[in-house]
Amino acid sequence: MISTNAMADKFFVDTNILVYAYDRSAGRKHQKAKTLVEELWRSGSGVVSTQVLQELAANLRRKCSPPLGPDETRQLIQDYLAWEVVVNGPESTLQALDLESRYKISFWDALVLHAAETVGAVTLYSEDLSHRQRYGTVLVVNPFK
């Protein structure tokens, strides 16, 4: 799944992919997401944002089957702090509003896209945006397609 063209490439991961990686009830999506996340751990090329970590913490406790408990969720979020984490600041909101208008996508997707652009990610793994669509310098890849 991950391009091997350059070790310096960064791969931004949207919340839904991370949730599937831990949701054993997600079947094929669980296995594909788990494999992708494991590859990103091995390569050290995974990137997330504060938004993704916040959404992940909430969704692991209410959408996963079985749901993760508070301690397990905290440990998992702590683990992801080893990845590069893009901090969404006040200016991020304004930039996301511009991207939302330009690309006609949701504000939350625009905020993820802005974070991926900010960090220089070559790929954004997500099932929420159009597969193989390029948004500026970022290519969206739906790993389930």
Beta strands, then each sheet from edge to edge (+ up, - down):
strand 1: 11-13
strand 2: 46-49
strand 3: 84-86
strand 4: 123-125
strand 5: 134-135
strand 6: 138-141
sheet 1: 3+ 2+ 1+ 4+ 6+ 5-
end
